Amino acid sequence: MSHSSGERWPHVDALEAGQAVSIVTAFGVEQTGVLTQNEAGELWLDDILVRQQNSWVGVQVKSLRRAILEPSVVDGMSHFDYHADPVPEGSLSSTGAKWLTPPSCPAKYRWNTDHPVERDVTEGMDIGQAYHTLALGEGPAIVEVKADSWRTKAAQDERDWARKAGRTPILSERLAEVRAMVEILHADPIAKAALSNGKSEQSFFWRDIEGVWGRGRVDWLPNPRKGRLVIPDLKSAYTANPADFGRTSATEYGYAQSADWYLRGLRTLGYADDRTVFVFVVQEKKPPYLPQVIQLDADSMRVGQILNDRAIQTYIQCRESGRWPGYHDGVAVSRLAPWLIREVLESE
């Protein structure tokens, strides 16, 4: 288990003996285990030859990715590898826990997990990625497209090239706005402190007392230190007003569940303790780009804990039974909006 700087997630070309991998052979056989090396320098996974003389053996190996076999904090794992779930037994994420609980249901969790959809990249997503990269100091390279809009073919071609190259295209005007946001964010002493002395985009994997694997990925993981640890989550929003955040964004997107999920994972790994808190570093998207560090109150965090506990129990029951139910068994009773019922009944 690693909880200081985290295990660095290497490129597949850097694989070596002792690393855990999942392999699909050319014949469609899936196998997971730890790589071994013989005297000739060949890398093997049981009876499958993975690499010979520093080159891939394409005849035998169709695809290969690193696997997580032990609880750990992992540095450098790509979004693709994380969302593909590198735990061979399967692991539950914060998003998965939300799918298992109302207003969603287990059937939706099962479908979404079995049928991952790669969303089309939008301009808003590129702007958000550029914001995270500049704010956290790490991320895909940013490509400034010097155009007024995406209407011209030249601008579209440069955008498409950047995305295919794994970079983030952004128009000059939008980039100037993002830089202005980040400048104000870094000038805020509380926000700056929350996003200092740590590493960005850290993935972690744990196993709870019931044997369920969980996984999480945080924007920023501070280095271990004496005293209270603060785990920040960076959000850009239309409002950073604390009076609105809890009842709008935090409620709509299940942020209490997310906060509890990440804290329970890091506590299980021994990285965090009961004093550790989770905060949201929220910044408004419009000038003057006000930043605000927000911590959900105790009742809100308790709601997140209860929902996650229910999600884990539902997950265990569904896996054991092989049944992933929908919203309700049998005929369900529904009710009209309270205002309509009140208006009509009071008019009688």
C-alpha positions in Angstrom: 0.0 0.0 0.0 1.3 3.5 -0.8 0.3 6.6 0.9 3.0 9.1 0.6 3.8 10.1 -3.0 1.8 7.3 -4.6 2.8 4.7 -7.1 3.6 6.2 -10.5 1.4 4.8 -13.2 3.9 4.0 -16.0 3.3 3.9 -19.8 2.9 0.3 -21.0 6.3 0.4 -22.6 7.8 0.7 -19.1 6.2 -2.5 -17.8 8.5 -4.7 -15.8 8.5 -7.8 -13.7 6.4 -7.6 -10.5 3.7 -5.3 -12.0 0.1 -6.4 -12.1 -1.6 -6.4 -15.5 -4.8 -7.4 -17.3 -4.4 -8.9 -20.7 -6.7 -9.9 -23.6 -5.1 -12.3 -26.0 -5.6 -12.5 -29.7 -7.9 -15.4 -29.1 -10.1 -13.3 -26.7 -8.8 -14.9 -23.5 -8.8 -12.5 -20.5 -6.2 -13.0 -17.8 -4.9 -11.0 -14.9 -1.8 -11.5 -12.8 1.7 -10.4 -12.0 4.4 -10.2 -14.7 7.5 -12.4 -14.4 10.8 -12.2 -16.3 13.0 -15.1 -17.3 16.8 -15.1 -17.9 16.3 -14.1 -21.6 14.6 -10.9 -20.4 11.2 -12.0 -21.6 8.1 -10.8 -19.7 5.5 -13.5 -19.1 2.0 -13.6 -17.6 1.7 -17.2 -16.6 2.0 -18.9 -20.0 1.5 -15.8 -22.1 4.5 -14.1 -23.6 4.0 -10.4 -23.2 7.2 -8.8 -24.3 10.3 -10.1 -26.0 13.5 -8.0 -26.4 11.7 -4.8 -25.5 9.0 -5.3 -28.2 5.4 -6.4 -27.9 4.4 -9.8 -29.0 1.4 -8.8 -31.1 0.4 -12.3 -32.0 -0.4 -13.3 -28.5 -1.4 -10.0 -26.9 -4.4 -8.0 -28.2 -4.6 -5.5 -25.4 -2.9 -4.9 -22.1 -3.4 -2.5 -19.2 -2.1 -2.3 -15.7 -4.2 -3.9 -13.0 -4.8 -3.0 -9.3 -4.5 -6.0 -7.1 -3.6 -4.2 -3.8 -5.1 -1.1 -2.1 -3.0 1.9 -3.1 -2.8 5.5 -4.1 -1.7 5.8 -7.7 0.0 8.7 -9.4 -0.2 9.3 -13.1 -3.1 7.1 -14.0 -5.0 8.3 -17.1 -8.7 9.1 -17.0 -9.2 6.3 -19.5 -7.5 3.7 -17.3 -9.3 4.9 -14.2 -12.8 4.9 -15.7 -12.1 1.5 -17.4 -11.8 0.1 -13.8 -8.4 -1.5 -13.4 -9.6 -3.7 -10.5 -10.1 -7.2 -11.9 -12.9 -8.0 -9.4 -14.7 -4.8 -10.2 -14.8 -1.7 -8.0 -17.5 0.8 -7.0 -16.9 4.5 -7.8 -18.6 7.5 -6.4 -20.6 7.8 -9.6 -21.6 4.2 -9.3 -22.8 4.7 -5.8 -25.0 7.5 -7.0 -26.4 5.3 -9.7 -27.4 2.7 -7.1 -29.4 5.1 -5.0 -32.5 7.2 -5.6 -33.4 9.0 -7.8 -31.5 6.3 -9.9 -31.7 2.5 -9.4 -29.5 -0.6 -9.6 -30.7 -1.4 -13.2 -29.3 1.9 -14.4 -26.0 1.2 -12.6 -25.8 -2.2 -14.3 -26.5 -0.7 -17.8 -24.2 2.2 -17.4 -21.4 0.0 -16.2 -21.8 -2.5 -19.0 -22.4 0.0 -21.7 -19.9 2.9 -21.1 -20.6 5.8 -23.5 -17.7 8.0 -24.6 -19.3 11.5 -24.7 -18.5 13.9 -27.5 -16.1 16.6 -26.4 -17.7 20.0 -26.2 -16.3 23.5 -26.1 -17.4 23.7 -22.5 -15.5 20.6 -21.6 -12.4 22.0 -23.2 -12.7 25.2 -21.3 -13.2 23.3 -18.0 -10.1 21.1 -18.8 -8.0 24.2 -19.5 -9.2 25.8 -16.2 -8.2 22.7 -14.3 -4.9 22.4 -16.0 -3.9 26.0 -15.3 -5.3 26.0 -11.8 -3.7 22.7 -10.7 -0.5 23.1 -12.8 -0.8 19.7 -14.5 -2.9 18.3 -17.3 -3.1 18.0 -21.1 -1.2 20.7 -23.1 -3.3 23.7 -24.0 -3.5 24.7 -27.7 -4.5 28.4 -28.2 -6.5 28.7 -31.4 -6.2 32.3 -32.5 -9.6 32.8 -34.0 -12.8 34.6 -33.0 -15.0 31.5 -33.2 -15.1 27.9 -34.4 -16.9 28.9 -37.6 -13.9 28.7 -40.0 -12.6 25.4 -41.3 -9.1 26.4 -40.2 -10.2 26.8 -36.6 -12.1 23.6 -36.7 -9.2 21.6 -38.2 -6.8 22.9 -35.5 -9.4 22.1 -32.8 -9.9 18.5 -34.1 -6.1 18.0 -34.5 -5.5 19.1 -30.9 -8.2 16.8 -29.5 -6.9 13.8 -31.4 -3.4 14.6 -30.1 -4.7 14.5 -26.5 -4.4 18.3 -26.1 -6.9 20.9 -25.1 -8.0 23.4 -27.8 -9.4 26.8 -26.7 -10.1 30.1 -28.5 -7.9 33.0 -27.5 -10.7 35.0 -25.9 -11.8 32.0 -23.8 -8.2 31.3 -22.8 -7.8 34.9 -21.6 -10.9 34.5 -19.5 -9.6 31.2 -18.0 -6.3 32.8 -17.2 -8.1 35.7 -15.5 -10.1 33.2 -13.4 -7.0 31.3 -12.3 -5.1 34.5 -11.4 -7.9 35.5 -9.1 -8.2 31.9 -7.7 -4.4 31.8 -6.9 -4.7 35.3 -5.3 -7.2 34.0 -2.8 -5.2 32.9 0.3 -7.6 30.2 1.4 -8.1 28.7 -2.0 -4.3 28.8 -2.7 -3.6 27.1 0.6 -6.1 24.3 -0.2 -4.4 23.7 -3.6 -0.8 23.7 -2.3 1.7 21.1 -1.2 0.3 18.1 -3.0 -0.3 16.3 -6.3 -3.1 16.7 -8.8 -5.3 13.9 -10.3 -4.6 11.2 -7.8 -6.4 7.8 -8.1 -6.9 5.5 -5.1 -8.3 2.1 -4.5 -9.3 0.4 -1.3 -11.2 -2.6 0.1 -13.7 -2.1 2.9 -14.4 -4.4 5.8 -17.1 -6.2 3.8 -14.6 -6.9 1.0 -16.0 -4.4 -1.5 -13.5 -2.7 -3.7 -13.9 1.1 -4.0 -12.1 3.6 -6.2 -11.8 7.4 -6.2 -10.0 10.1 -8.1 -9.5 13.6 -6.6 -8.4 16.8 -8.2 -5.8 17.4 -5.6 -4.3 15.2 -2.8 -2.2 17.1 -0.3 1.0 15.6 1.0 0.6 13.8 4.4 1.3 16.2 7.2 0.8 16.7 10.9 -2.5 18.2 11.9 -5.7 18.3 10.0 -5.6 17.3 6.4 -7.9 19.2 3.9 -8.9 17.5 0.7 -10.1 20.0 -2.0 -12.3 19.5 -5.0 -12.1 22.3 -7.6 -15.4 23.4 -9.2 -16.3 26.2 -11.6 -19.9 27.3 -11.2 -22.4 30.0 -12.0 -22.5 30.9 -8.3 -20.1 30.4 -5.5 -22.5 31.8 -2.9 -22.4 29.4 0.1 -26.1 30.0 0.7 -27.0 28.7 -2.7 -24.3 26.0 -3.2 -25.7 23.4 -0.8 -29.3 23.5 -2.0 -28.4 23.8 -5.8 -25.2 22.3 -7.1 -24.4 20.1 -4.1 -27.9 18.7 -4.0 -28.3 18.2 -7.8 -24.9 16.5 -8.3 -24.7 14.6 -5.1 -21.6 16.3 -3.8 -22.2 15.1 -0.2 -22.0 11.5 -1.5 -18.8 12.4 -3.4 -17.2 14.0 -0.3 -18.0 11.1 2.0 -16.9 8.5 -0.7 -13.4 10.0 -1.0 -13.0 10.5 2.7 -14.0 6.9 3.5 -11.6 5.6 0.9 -8.6 7.7 2.1 -9.4 6.8 5.7 -9.5 3.1 4.8 -6.0 3.5 3.2 -4.7 5.2 6.3 -4.1 8.4 4.4 -6.7 10.4 6.2 -8.3 10.2 9.7 -11.4 11.5 11.4 -10.0 15.0 11.5 -9.6 15.2 7.7 -12.2 17.4 6.0 -13.4 17.7 2.4 -13.9 21.1 0.9 -15.1 22.5 -2.4 -13.1 25.2 -4.0 -15.8 26.9 -6.0 -15.2 29.7 -8.5 -17.8 31.7 -10.5 -17.5 31.6 -14.3 -18.4 35.2 -14.8 -16.5 38.4 -13.7 -15.4 39.2 -11.1 -14.7 35.4 -10.9 -15.4 35.2 -7.2 -13.8 32.1 -5.5 -15.2 30.6 -2.3 -14.0 27.6 -0.3 -17.1 25.7 1.0 -17.4 22.8 3.5 -20.7 21.0 3.7 -22.2 20.9 7.2 -22.4 17.9 9.5 -26.0 17.0 8.5 -25.2 17.2 4.8 -22.2 14.9 5.3 -24.3 12.5 7.3 -26.7 12.3 4.3 -23.8 11.4 2.1 -22.6 8.7 4.5 -26.1 7.2 4.7 -26.6 7.1 1.0 -23.2 5.6 0.4 -23.8 2.9 3.1 -27.1 2.0 1.3 -25.3 2.0 -2.1 -22.7 -0.5 -0.8 -25.3 -2.8 0.7 -27.4 -2.6 -2.5 -24.2 -3.4 -4.5 -23.5 -6.5 -2.4 -27.0 -7.8 -2.6 -27.3 -7.3 -6.3 -23.9 -9.0 -7.0 -24.9 -11.9 -4.8 -28.3 -12.4 -6.4 -27.4 -11.4 -9.9 -30.5 -9.2 -10.0 -30.3 -5.5 -10.6 -33.9 -4.2 -10.0 -35.4 -1.0 -11.4 -37.3 1.7 -9.5 -40.0 -0.4 -7.9 -41.2 -4.0 -7.9 -44.9 -4.2 -8.9 -47.2 -1.3 -9.2 -45.9 2.0 -7.7 -48.1 4.8 -6.5 -47.2 8.3 -7.6 -48.5 11.8 -6.6 -49.1 15.0 -8.4 -47.2 18.2 -7.6 -48.3 19.5 -4.1 -49.2 22.9 -5.5 -51.7 21.4 -8.0 -53.3 19.1 -5.4 -53.6 22.0 -3.0 -55.0 24.4 -5.6 -57.7 22.0 -7.0 -58.8 20.5 -3.7 -59.0 23.9 -2.0 -61.2 25.2 -4.8 -63.9 22.5 -4.1 
